[in-house]
Amino acid sequence: MGLGKQILDKFTYPLVGYHFAVYFHGLLPNPIDMAFQSVAGLSVEVETESYAEGGENRFVHEIPKGLKFSTLTLKRGLKIVPSILSKWFEDAYENFKFKPLDLIIILMDENHLPVQSWNVVGAYPIKYEIGELNAETPSILIQTLELKYQYFKTII
């Protein structure tokens, strides 16, 4: 396969979503805290307000009034190794101490090079969940971390 075809393929095929890392600004980089099974919630919606025009009964105007960002959900296998990210969550739900952090989600190609990145601004913990303990199912115990955030921005 020629180099030209490889380059063209990179731009014509959709990206795959299974090779990524998450970096939290303000927390020491730790491989345990960068690896997740899934990341969901990079979503924004335009909120609108209805406005009825006097004398016009066929329709109602919908006027944009702001943006609404979703909740970010991070899932990973539960580990017994101490984690700075877990400590950040514990400070929120045990001590009611909230320290908003920015994070970067990086989607990578097969050579571990970034192909798309998102900067999530002002994230703080809102939910911590341990998956079901079930003696009938030999599966990995999943830890779910949910965050509220101000907004996200695409950086690559």
C-alpha positions as CSV (number, residue, x, y, z in Angstrom):
1,M,0.0,0.0,0.0
2,G,1.5,3.4,-1.0
3,L,2.0,6.3,1.4
4,G,-0.5,8.4,-0.5
5,K,-3.3,5.8,0.0
6,Q,-2.4,5.5,3.8
7,I,-2.7,9.3,4.2
8,L,-6.0,9.4,2.2
9,D,-7.4,6.5,4.3
10,K,-6.6,8.5,7.5
11,F,-8.8,11.4,6.3
12,T,-11.7,9.4,4.7
13,Y,-12.4,6.7,7.3
14,P,-14.2,7.6,10.5
15,L,-12.3,7.6,13.8
16,V,-12.5,4.7,16.2
17,G,-13.3,5.4,19.8
18,Y,-11.5,2.8,21.7
19,H,-8.0,4.2,22.1
20,F,-8.0,7.3,24.4
21,A,-6.6,8.8,27.6
22,V,-7.9,11.3,30.2
23,Y,-5.6,13.8,31.9
24,F,-6.7,15.8,34.9
25,H,-5.0,19.2,35.4
26,G,-4.0,19.7,39.0
27,L,-3.6,16.0,39.7
28,L,-0.2,14.3,39.4
29,P,-0.2,12.2,36.2
30,N,-0.8,8.6,37.1
31,P,-1.4,5.8,34.6
32,I,-4.1,4.4,36.8
33,D,-6.0,7.7,36.6
34,M,-5.7,8.1,32.8
35,A,-7.1,4.7,31.7
36,F,-10.9,4.3,31.5
37,Q,-13.1,1.7,30.0
38,S,-15.4,4.4,28.7
39,V,-16.0,8.2,28.6
40,A,-19.5,9.5,27.9
41,G,-21.2,12.9,28.1
42,L,-19.3,15.2,25.7
43,S,-22.5,16.7,24.7
44,V,-23.9,20.2,24.2
45,E,-27.4,21.3,23.5
46,V,-28.8,24.7,22.5
47,E,-31.7,25.7,24.8
48,T,-34.4,27.8,23.3
49,E,-37.2,30.0,24.5
50,S,-40.6,30.1,22.8
51,Y,-41.8,33.5,21.6
52,A,-45.3,34.0,20.1
53,E,-45.5,36.8,17.7
54,G,-48.7,38.9,17.9
55,G,-51.1,38.2,15.0
56,E,-49.0,35.2,13.7
57,N,-50.8,32.0,14.7
58,R,-49.2,29.6,12.3
59,F,-46.0,29.1,14.4
60,V,-44.1,30.1,17.5
61,H,-40.5,31.5,17.2
62,E,-37.8,29.5,19.0
63,I,-35.0,31.8,20.1
64,P,-31.7,30.5,21.3
65,K,-31.1,31.4,24.9
66,G,-28.0,29.4,26.1
67,L,-26.1,26.2,26.1
68,K,-26.6,23.1,28.3
69,F,-23.7,20.7,28.7
70,S,-24.2,17.1,29.7
71,T,-22.8,15.1,32.7
72,L,-19.4,13.5,32.0
73,T,-19.4,9.8,32.9
74,L,-16.1,7.9,33.3
75,K,-16.0,4.2,33.9
76,R,-13.1,1.9,34.8
77,G,-12.3,-1.3,36.6
78,L,-11.9,-0.8,40.3
79,K,-8.4,-1.1,41.5
80,I,-7.0,-1.4,45.1
81,V,-4.0,0.8,44.3
82,P,-4.3,4.3,45.9
83,S,-5.4,6.9,43.4
84,I,-5.2,10.7,43.5
85,L,-8.4,10.8,41.4
86,S,-10.2,8.6,43.9
87,K,-9.0,10.9,46.7
88,W,-10.4,13.9,44.8
89,F,-13.8,12.2,44.6
90,E,-13.6,11.2,48.3
91,D,-13.0,14.8,49.3
92,A,-16.3,15.7,47.6
93,Y,-18.5,13.0,49.0
94,E,-16.9,12.5,52.5
95,N,-15.8,16.1,53.3
96,F,-18.0,18.1,50.9
97,K,-14.8,19.8,49.5
98,F,-15.1,20.6,45.8
99,K,-12.1,21.6,43.8
100,P,-13.1,22.1,40.1
101,L,-10.5,20.7,37.7
102,D,-10.0,20.9,33.9
103,L,-9.3,17.7,32.1
104,I,-8.3,16.8,28.6
105,I,-9.7,13.7,26.8
106,I,-7.3,12.6,24.0
107,L,-8.4,10.2,21.2
108,M,-5.3,8.5,19.7
109,D,-4.5,6.6,16.5
110,E,-2.8,3.2,16.2
111,N,0.6,4.9,16.7
112,H,-0.6,6.5,20.0
113,L,-0.6,9.9,18.4
114,P,-3.5,12.4,19.2
115,V,-6.1,12.7,16.5
116,Q,-8.7,14.6,18.4
117,S,-8.8,16.2,21.9
118,W,-11.3,17.9,24.1
119,N,-10.7,20.3,27.0
120,V,-13.3,19.9,29.7
121,V,-13.4,23.0,31.9
122,G,-14.4,23.3,35.5
123,A,-15.3,19.7,36.2
124,Y,-16.3,18.6,39.7
125,P,-17.6,15.2,41.1
126,I,-21.3,14.7,41.5
127,K,-21.6,10.9,41.7
128,Y,-19.5,7.9,42.6
129,E,-20.7,4.4,42.1
130,I,-19.4,0.9,42.5
131,G,-20.9,-1.7,40.2
132,E,-23.0,-4.7,41.3
133,L,-21.4,-7.3,43.4
134,N,-22.7,-10.6,42.1
135,A,-21.4,-14.1,42.9
136,E,-23.1,-15.5,39.8
137,T,-21.2,-13.3,37.3
138,P,-17.4,-13.5,36.9
139,S,-17.0,-9.9,35.7
140,I,-14.8,-7.0,36.5
141,L,-16.1,-4.7,39.2
142,I,-16.7,-1.3,37.5
143,Q,-16.2,2.1,39.2
144,T,-18.3,4.9,37.7
145,L,-17.3,8.6,38.2
146,E,-19.7,11.3,37.2
147,L,-18.7,15.0,36.8
148,K,-20.5,18.2,36.1
149,Y,-18.6,20.7,34.0
150,Q,-19.0,24.3,32.7
151,Y,-18.2,23.5,29.0
152,F,-15.9,21.7,26.7
153,K,-13.9,22.8,23.7
154,T,-12.3,20.9,20.9
155,I,-8.6,21.5,20.7
156,I,-7.4,19.4,17.8
